[in-house]
Each structure stands twice: as structure tokens, then as C-alpha cells.
Amino acid sequence: MQIETTQTSNSPKPNIEKAEVVLPQGLIGLKHLTHFKLITDESLYPFVVMRSLGEEEIDFVTVDARNAIPNYQLDISDADAAELGITSQEDDPVILNISIIHSADPPKVTSNLIAPVIINRKTGIGKQIVLENHHKYSTEYPLIIDKEKIEKIPDKDKSAC
């Protein structure tokens, strides 16, 4: 199944403010982290903080792919789409890419386009998926983001990346 991320005038910012989501299989390399809160802040958008819930609270800075990454096409397997309950583009899944803010001047931000976190907006169930077309993308896709926006991200969030 192919999911397009091109923003249109109808593409809303993700309706995920402080939403709790479950990734039953955890994140790649962090299988024990399965429950998260997604925290949005209009002044930080398109960044979304994905905070793990439970004993180990870790913040991951993510970026909303729909509004930050042009021409990003996600090919996911039919099995992954079925597992998430996504049957068509109209299901409008939330697509978050884990990002890293590198210490530099000016700051450099890269995002993992190979393995996005895809969340069913209706159920709150998600999965980090290695794309079928991963060969087209990088784990260090450079984002060009306003330096002032990066500086607004709390230090706690930056250090967890």
C-alpha cells in the first residue's frame, strides 16, 4: 500500500494534541517502550514530541512528515497496513519521523525516513515500519527548519534524541 504525504489545503495538522498512542511492538531497538503521549505545540510545529510513558520516560523529537518532507511516498506491506487498520489514503494516518538535533552552529536537524512511526488516527495504534521502498530514502534526511524553532524545543527533548 502506498501512502502519500503531500500537503494540500485540506491536510490538517495532526489532531494528536497530548494523545496517547500504543505501539504494541515498541520502537526498533526499544521494544519495551510501547506507550507514548504525543505532545504538540503550535510554536514548535512541525515537530511533535513523542514521550514514552511508564517507568522509563524518554522524549523523542519527531517531525510530522505530511508538512515537512516534500514528495515522501511510503510503501508499506499489506500486512502492516492491515495490522494498523489502514485500508486507504482516506484513513489519513499520522506519520512521524524520529529526528535528531545535532549540536552545531547553526543546528542541524536530520530525520529517519526509512522507518517512520505510522499511527492509525482513529484507534491510536501505531507501528514503526521499515518501508518497502526504504532504498529511496536515508536515516539522516536533512531538514531545513527555522533555528528559532529548534531553540524553543526544551533541552530535555533535545538530549533524548
N, C-alpha and C positions, 0 to 999 in steps of 0.2 A: 504494500500500500504506500502511496506517495502522499506526503503532507506538504503543502506549500506554506511558506511563511511570509509571503509578500504582503506588506501592509496595504490596506485600502482604506478609504474614508470610513468604511463600516467596521474595520478591525478595532475592537475595543482594547484598551489596556486590560491586562488580565484582571478579572474580577476575583482576586485572590487575597485581598487585604486581610492579613492575620488569619488566613485559612489554614486549617490543619490538614495535612495530607499524609498518606501512608504509602510507603514503598515496601511492599512485603518482602522483596529480595534485597533490600538495602541498596547502598551505593556500591559501585565497583570498588573493591578493596576495603570497604567498610560495611560489610554485610549486617553488622549488628546495629547499625543506625537505620531504623525503619520508620520512625515517626518524626514528622517535621512540622514546623509552623512557617508559613510563607509571610514575610513582612515586607510590605510595600510602603514607600514614602514618595509622594509626588515630586519632591525636590531631588530625589535620587534616581527617578525613573530614567532609563530602562533597567536599572539594577534592582534586583529583588533579593533580600536576604532569606536564605533557607536555613532555619535554625533547627538543629536536632533537639528532640525532646527526650527526657529521661535522665538517667544518671550522668551521661556524658553530653554536655551541651556544647555543641560546636556550630559555629556560624559559617555558612558557605555563601560567598557573594556569587550571585548568578545574574545572567542578563536575559531579558525577555527577547527571544530570537525574532519574534514577529516584528518588533520595532527597532531592532538594532543590527540585524545581519541581512543585507540585501541578497536576493536570489538564492536563499538557502532552501534546498529541497531535501526532505528527509524520506528516505526509502526504508520502511520498517517491514519486517516479515508479517505475513498474515497471522501467524501465531501470536506475535507481540501485540498486534492490533486487536485481536480477539481477546487476549488476556486483559487488555485495558478497556475493552468495550467500545473501541473506536471503529466505526464502520464506514465513515466518510469524512471528507473535509468539513462538512457542516457540523460535525461533532465539536469542532473548534477546540482541540486540546491545548493546554498550556504547555509551552516548550521553553524550558530553561536550560541554559548552558552555563556550567560551572566556570567561573572566571578567576583569574589570578591577577592581582595588582602587584607589579614588580616595583621594587624600590629603585627609583631612578629620577632624574630631573630632566625633562618632565616625566611624570609617572607613565609607565607603560602598562596597558591592560591587554591580556590575551584571554581567549575563550576556547574551550574544548568543543569543537563542532562535531567530533567523531562520535561522542557518546552523550547526547543530551538527556535530560530528565524530561520525560513526557508524562503529563498528568491529565487524566480524564476530568474535565472541569465539573461534570455533574456528580461523579462519585468520590472524587478526591483520592482515587487510587492512581499511583504512578509507578514508573519504572525507569531506571537509567538503561538506555538501549544503545548498543553499538550499531550504528546504521549499516544497512546492507550496502549503501554506496559510500562507505567510510573512506575509500581510496581517493575521493574527490576533495576531502577536507583535511584539516590539521587539528592537532590538540592545542596549538598555540596560534589561533587566528587573531591577528591584531585588531583591536577595536580602537576607533578614534572617538574618544569621549572627552568632553569638557573637563579640564584639570580641576576646576572649582567643584564639579560634581564629585569627582574622586575624593577630593579633600573632605567632603561632607560625610563620607562613609566613616562611622565610628572606628577608632583604632582596633577595637575588639574584633570587628568584622574583617578588617584588613589582615590582621595577624592570623586568622584562621584559614586563610586561603592557601 
